[in-house]
Amino acid sequence: MSKMTDEDIEDLYDLIKKYHTNYLSKNEVILPKLKNKKGKYTKDALVLILLAKDYPNTKIISKQDLTNFIRGFYPDTNDVQQARHLGMQKGWYIITGTRGENIKIPKGTYHLMSLEIPHPSYVQNRKTGIMNDDFEKIKKEYNWRCAVCGSQENKPHLIRKNTIVQLQQGHMNPKKDLIAGNIIPQCQICNRPDRNRWIYDKTGRVIALADTPDGMRVVLNFLKSTSKSIKQDIYNFLKQYLKIE
C-alpha cells in the first residue's frame, strides 16, 4: 500500500471533518483528533483516514494493511483495534468481517460504509472507558486475568498459545456506559467476538442476550440454522407466553 504524504492525510481528515460536521455530529459520533499533544497523528485518525480514502468509493481494507500503515507512524504496533472501536464505541459506520454484519466482507477486513450515517449499532451518549489507573484496580481484583477465559495478562493465551494476552475493558451490559460497575477485564480474544451480543455478570458468565442489533442478530441467525420442529416449539412457546390469539 502506497504511503500517504502529510498533505494527503490532512486533506482526507478535512474531508472527514466536513462530513462529520454536516451529518454525524448531530448523532454524537466522536471525531478523533488528528494529532496528539506531542504533535503525532493519532492512531484513530490514521485508521479512519485510510478507510476513508477515495470516499465515497471506499475499499475493503485488511487488518494487516491497517497494521502496516500504522506501523509507519508507530513502529511497535502489534494489534490494531482502532477500526472496531471507531465503529461500535465512537459511531463511525465501519463494518468488519468478523462481526456478523448484514453486509458480508472477508474475515479480517474492514470497510467504511458511509460518512453520512452512524453505525446502526451505535449507542449515543454512552461513555467509552475509564482511566488506566481505575482499570488497573479492576484488573487486580481479577488477578490480572480475563473474566471470561481466565487467560493472564502479558502471558500466552490459554487456548491461542502464540497470542500474548492484553486485557481490555469489556462491557458487562453493552447498553450501559463503559464505567466502573459495568466493566470486566477481557482478553483481546474474548472481547473481539463479543460484539455487543451478551450481558455478563461479574464472573464473566453470560446471563442474558443484549438488547442491541447484534443481540437480535444472534436470535435471527439461531432461528435460521435450527430445525423446523424447534422453530415450531419456539413459536408455540412465544404464542403462549405473549398470549397471542
C-alpha positions as CSV (number, residue, x, y, z in Angstrom):
1,M,0.0,0.0,0.0
2,S,1.5,3.4,-1.0
3,K,2.5,5.7,1.8
4,M,0.4,8.9,2.3
5,T,2.0,12.3,2.4
6,D,1.2,14.7,5.2
7,E,-0.8,16.7,2.6
8,D,-2.8,13.5,1.7
9,I,-3.5,12.8,5.4
10,E,-4.6,16.4,6.2
11,D,-6.8,16.7,3.1
12,L,-8.6,13.4,3.9
13,Y,-9.0,14.5,7.6
14,D,-10.5,17.8,6.4
15,L,-12.9,15.8,4.2
16,I,-13.9,13.5,7.1
17,K,-14.3,16.6,9.4
18,K,-16.6,18.2,6.9
19,Y,-18.9,15.2,6.7
20,H,-18.8,14.8,10.4
21,T,-19.9,18.5,10.9
22,N,-22.7,18.2,8.3
23,Y,-24.0,14.7,9.1
24,L,-22.6,12.9,12.1
25,S,-22.1,15.4,14.8
26,K,-25.9,15.5,15.5
27,N,-25.7,11.8,16.2
28,E,-22.9,12.4,18.7
29,V,-20.4,10.4,16.6
30,I,-17.0,11.1,18.1
31,L,-14.4,12.7,15.7
32,P,-10.9,11.6,16.7
33,K,-8.3,14.3,17.0
34,L,-5.8,14.4,14.1
35,K,-2.8,14.9,16.4
36,N,-2.0,14.3,20.0
37,K,-0.2,16.7,22.4
38,K,3.1,15.6,21.0
39,G,2.1,16.6,17.5
40,K,1.9,13.0,16.3
41,Y,-1.0,11.7,14.3
42,T,-3.4,9.7,16.5
43,K,-4.0,6.1,15.6
44,D,-7.8,6.6,15.5
45,A,-7.4,9.4,12.9
46,L,-4.9,7.4,10.8
47,V,-7.2,4.3,10.7
48,L,-10.2,6.4,9.8
49,I,-8.2,8.3,7.1
50,L,-7.0,5.1,5.4
51,L,-10.6,3.6,5.4
52,A,-12.0,6.9,4.0
53,K,-9.5,7.0,1.1
54,D,-11.3,7.6,-2.2
55,Y,-14.6,8.3,-0.5
56,P,-17.4,7.6,-1.4
57,N,-15.7,4.8,-3.4
58,T,-14.0,3.3,-0.3
59,K,-12.3,-0.1,-0.5
60,I,-12.3,-3.1,1.8
61,I,-9.0,-2.9,3.8
62,S,-7.4,-5.8,5.6
63,K,-6.3,-5.6,9.2
64,Q,-2.8,-6.4,8.0
65,D,-2.8,-3.4,5.7
66,L,-4.1,-1.2,8.5
67,T,-1.4,-2.5,10.8
68,N,1.3,-1.9,8.3
69,F,0.0,1.6,7.7
70,I,0.0,2.4,11.4
71,R,3.5,1.0,11.9
72,G,4.7,3.6,9.5
73,F,4.0,6.1,12.3
74,Y,4.1,3.8,15.4
75,P,6.7,1.0,14.6
76,D,6.0,-1.0,17.8
77,T,2.2,-1.5,16.9
78,N,1.2,-5.2,17.3
79,D,-2.6,-5.3,17.2
80,V,-4.7,-2.6,15.6
81,Q,-8.1,-2.5,17.3
82,Q,-9.0,1.1,16.3
83,A,-11.3,0.2,13.4
84,R,-13.6,-1.9,15.6
85,H,-13.6,0.7,18.4
86,L,-14.3,3.6,15.9
87,G,-17.4,1.7,14.8
88,M,-19.1,0.4,17.9
89,Q,-17.8,2.8,20.5
90,K,-17.5,6.1,18.5
91,G,-20.2,5.6,15.9
92,W,-18.5,5.5,12.5
93,Y,-20.2,3.2,10.1
94,I,-17.3,0.7,9.8
95,I,-18.2,-3.0,9.3
96,T,-15.9,-5.9,9.9
97,G,-15.5,-9.3,8.5
98,T,-15.9,-11.0,11.9
99,R,-18.9,-9.1,13.4
100,G,-21.7,-11.0,11.7
101,E,-23.0,-7.9,9.9
102,N,-25.8,-8.0,7.4
103,I,-23.3,-7.0,4.7
104,K,-20.7,-9.7,4.4
105,I,-17.0,-8.9,3.8
106,P,-14.0,-11.2,4.1
107,K,-12.8,-12.2,7.6
108,G,-10.1,-9.9,9.0
109,T,-11.1,-6.9,6.9
110,Y,-12.8,-3.6,7.4
111,H,-15.0,-1.3,5.2
112,L,-16.1,2.2,5.8
113,M,-19.7,2.2,4.5
114,S,-20.6,5.9,4.9
115,L,-19.6,9.3,6.3
116,E,-23.2,10.4,6.4
117,I,-24.9,8.0,8.7
118,P,-23.7,6.5,12.0
119,H,-23.1,2.8,12.7
120,P,-26.5,1.1,13.1
121,S,-25.4,-0.4,16.5
122,Y,-24.0,2.9,17.9
123,V,-25.5,3.8,21.3
124,Q,-25.4,7.6,21.7
125,N,-24.3,9.2,24.9
126,R,-22.5,6.1,26.0
127,K,-19.3,6.7,27.9
128,T,-16.4,4.8,26.4
129,G,-14.0,3.9,29.1
130,I,-12.3,4.7,32.5
131,M,-8.9,5.9,33.3
132,N,-6.0,3.5,33.2
133,D,-5.4,3.7,37.0
134,D,-9.0,2.7,37.6
135,F,-8.8,-0.1,35.2
136,E,-5.7,-1.4,36.9
137,K,-7.6,-1.7,40.1
138,I,-10.3,-3.7,38.3
139,K,-7.7,-6.0,36.8
140,K,-6.1,-6.5,40.2
141,E,-9.5,-7.7,41.5
142,Y,-9.4,-10.4,38.8
143,N,-5.7,-11.3,39.4
144,W,-4.9,-9.8,36.0
145,R,-6.9,-12.5,34.3
146,C,-9.7,-12.4,31.7
147,A,-13.0,-12.7,33.4
148,V,-14.3,-15.0,30.6
149,C,-11.5,-17.4,29.8
150,G,-9.0,-16.9,32.7
151,S,-6.0,-16.1,30.5
152,Q,-3.5,-13.9,32.3
153,E,-2.2,-10.5,31.1
154,N,1.2,-10.4,29.4
155,K,1.3,-14.2,29.2
156,P,0.4,-16.7,26.4
157,H,-3.3,-17.2,25.9
158,L,-4.6,-20.4,27.4
159,I,-6.0,-21.5,24.1
160,R,-4.2,-19.5,21.4
161,K,-0.7,-20.2,22.7
162,N,1.0,-17.8,20.2
163,T,-1.0,-14.8,21.4
164,I,0.2,-12.7,24.3
165,V,-2.8,-11.6,26.4
166,Q,-3.7,-7.9,26.5
167,L,-6.6,-7.2,28.9
168,Q,-9.3,-4.8,27.6
169,Q,-12.3,-3.0,29.1
170,G,-15.3,-5.2,28.4
171,H,-18.9,-4.2,28.8
172,M,-21.0,-6.3,31.2
173,N,-24.1,-4.8,29.6
174,P,-23.4,-3.1,26.2
175,K,-26.5,-0.9,26.5
176,K,-24.9,0.9,29.5
177,D,-21.9,3.2,29.9
178,L,-18.5,1.7,30.0
179,I,-17.8,2.8,33.5
180,A,-16.9,1.2,36.8
181,G,-19.6,-1.3,37.8
182,N,-20.2,-2.2,34.1
183,I,-16.7,-3.3,33.3
184,I,-15.0,-6.7,33.4
185,P,-11.4,-7.3,32.1
186,Q,-11.5,-9.4,28.9
187,C,-8.6,-10.6,26.8
188,Q,-8.5,-9.4,23.2
189,I,-9.6,-12.8,22.1
190,C,-12.8,-12.8,24.2
191,N,-13.5,-9.1,23.8
192,R,-13.3,-9.1,20.0
193,P,-16.1,-11.6,19.2
194,D,-18.4,-10.2,22.0
195,R,-19.7,-7.6,19.6
196,N,-22.4,-6.2,21.9
197,R,-24.3,-9.6,21.9
198,W,-24.3,-10.6,25.5
199,I,-24.9,-9.4,29.1
200,Y,-22.3,-10.7,31.5
201,D,-22.3,-11.0,35.3
202,K,-19.2,-10.0,37.3
203,T,-17.8,-13.6,37.0
204,G,-17.8,-13.3,33.2
205,R,-20.8,-15.7,32.7
206,V,-23.3,-14.9,30.0
207,I,-26.6,-14.2,31.8
208,A,-28.8,-12.7,29.1
209,L,-29.0,-11.6,25.4
210,A,-28.2,-7.9,24.9
211,D,-31.0,-5.6,23.7
212,T,-28.9,-4.5,20.7
213,P,-29.0,-5.0,16.9
214,D,-26.1,-7.5,17.4
215,G,-28.1,-9.3,20.1
216,M,-31.0,-9.6,17.8
217,R,-28.8,-11.0,15.0
218,V,-27.9,-13.8,17.4
219,V,-31.6,-14.7,17.6
220,L,-32.2,-14.5,13.9
221,N,-29.1,-16.5,13.0
222,F,-30.1,-19.1,15.5
223,L,-33.6,-19.4,14.1
224,K,-32.2,-19.6,10.5
225,S,-30.0,-22.6,11.5
226,T,-32.3,-24.5,13.7
227,S,-34.7,-27.3,12.6
228,K,-38.3,-26.8,11.7
229,S,-39.5,-28.7,14.7
230,I,-37.5,-26.4,17.1
231,K,-38.8,-23.4,15.3
232,Q,-42.3,-24.6,15.8
233,D,-41.7,-25.2,19.5
234,I,-40.3,-21.7,19.9
235,Y,-43.3,-20.3,18.0
236,N,-45.7,-22.2,20.3
237,F,-43.9,-21.0,23.4
238,L,-43.9,-17.4,22.3
239,K,-47.5,-17.6,21.3
240,Q,-48.5,-18.8,24.7
241,Y,-46.1,-16.6,26.6
242,L,-47.2,-13.4,24.8
243,K,-50.8,-14.5,24.8
244,I,-51.2,-14.2,21.1
245,E,-54.6,-15.3,19.8
